Amino acid sequence: MSSTVNPHAPGAMPTTHEDWLAVYGLSPERDGPFTTLSGEMVKPLYTEADLPDQAAIGLPGMYPFTRGVYPSMYRGRLWTVRQFAGFGTAEETNERFRYLLDHGQQGLSTAFDMPSLMGHDSDHALSLGEVGREGVAVDTIDDMQTLFAGIDVGTVSVSMTINAPAAIMLAFYVVAAERQGIAPEHLSGTIQADILKEYIAQKEWCFPIDPAMRLLGDMVQWCSTDMPRWHPVSISGYHIREAGSTAAQELAFTLKDGLTYVEQAIERGLDVDDFAPRLSFFFNAQIDFFEEIAKYRAARRIWARELRDTYGSRNPKSWLMRFHTQTAGVSLTAQQPLNNITRTAIEALAGVLGGTQSLHTNSYDEALALPTEEAVRIALRTQQVIAHETGVTNTIDPLGGSYFVESLTDRLEELAYDYFRRIDDLGGMVEAVKQNFPQGEIADASYALQAEIDAGERVVVGVNRFHSDDDAEIQTLRIDPAIERKQLDRLQGVRDRRDSTAVEATLTDLCAGAARAGTNLMPALLQCARAHASEGEIIAALQDVWGVYLETPVY
């Protein structure tokens, strides 16, 4: 190898990217640039010169928690295996829940269908053809009771992925638990409820931004006193990443959303340490292995610093950024879908080495349809192989001190704070969302990445390279169209049996509360649930007071 630099000579260690290329006989034109999935430059080699100071790295379970939120991490307890499930009617999803619990899952994660996510009843005109298709249909308290029939929700942790109507679904869940004889203070789990993320990325909303933020605040405030074991918001970067953001954008926009919720709760008069320990996060695990690990490390460090130094938290539990991870749905390919098993395993390993508290592994057939039981079982076994066969849980934070990982952690942290400054200049996250700033940044990043893939500059195996003409046909799960009719009949049956006068009275009380600033709406929503008001009826009542939201398109 010809080079003017000898890396083994004392005092001759290369310091620049170009020097390292020369050491290995590489040229920028032929062999570079080397970049992460997000386009960040990667050097051929990292050394101790790239490490931050030791205080920034720290120890597991100690501020700033770069190396993990608990001292023993997986030596003390493995992450929670929490597979996402939901399809068809509540009966079918209840069967899938029982199947997962019987096969070793420790917590339940609920997927709702599109009408439920959008606040529509199953018989709404816009629900046609979507009922039970990509999640479970839940219209009333009766569906919620059926969904968890025979499952002791007092002992099983339950996660619900729903946002704009989150307060309504939580009310249904609380009342369903009441009818099992379980009080709210004994319920544990999480409801996503991250409404800012909806306007940024997922686009499932029911109300204008300001009243939607109020409804979230009501739920957080109520849970802080009545549901002490419940996480009332899971601040979600997952959907921001699925929309096409970079790792740095996912990190920055997610944390800024979370800090905005902290500010809102403080403005309501809550002490930060009364609610912050119950905030949780939800991140994507993309395919760029080391970048994802660095993202999680940077997120813990930023959250701890901001809660302690900016918001004055005195309780170390408030500084802990605990998070759930799901492997990247957007990385799954319809072409050669069995390759997705490999992608999911690598992404799951990144989540584990990044220190996640719970994990969902995607099924290999999800780019084609809802997952089959075989695909779900393989996804579950992927986590179990990582936990029990690979040895990665034997030592705490095995990548701590890695020259490359620590340097990349610093870089992502730097990029996140740059976004914080730009958002603050716009007047904060709510104003930035109204001005379409994060939406535009994600659109640009998504376009740039897809252009690289289309040009073949970034390889996606089986898509733009390593094609195959003899792919085996994959058996997929098909939803019986009769399910929609069954759900509509169930909803009509509830309407026929309930006391319509009581329903109207609870909806009138809800509207009166919505029109009054400072009235917490959770008690009124619980009364609506007990009267068997449907989700769509509750949403429509609130829209009569608050109006609807129309997005300004971003190109």
GIVEN-V402737 format. One record per helix or strand. SS is the DSSP state (H for helix, E for strand). FROM is the first residue (numbers start at 1). LEN is the number of residues. If there is no record, write none. Layout:
{{SS	FROM	LEN} {SS	FROM	LEN}}
This chain:
{{H	17	7} {H	28	4} {E	35	1} {E	41	1} {H	48	3} {H	54	4} {H	73	4} {E	80	2} {E	84	2} {E	88	1} {H	90	13} {E	107	6} {H	114	5} {H	125	3} {E	136	1} {H	141	7} {E	157	5} {H	166	13} {H	184	3} {E	189	3} {H	195	8} {H	209	18} {E	230	2} {E	234	3} {H	238	5} {H	247	21} {H	272	7} {E	280	6} {H	289	22} {H	316	4} {E	323	5} {H	329	3} {H	339	15} {E	358	3} {H	373	16} {H	403	23} {H	429	6} {H	437	18} {E	461	1} {E	465	1} {H	482	16} {H	500	16} {H	522	9} {H	535	12}}
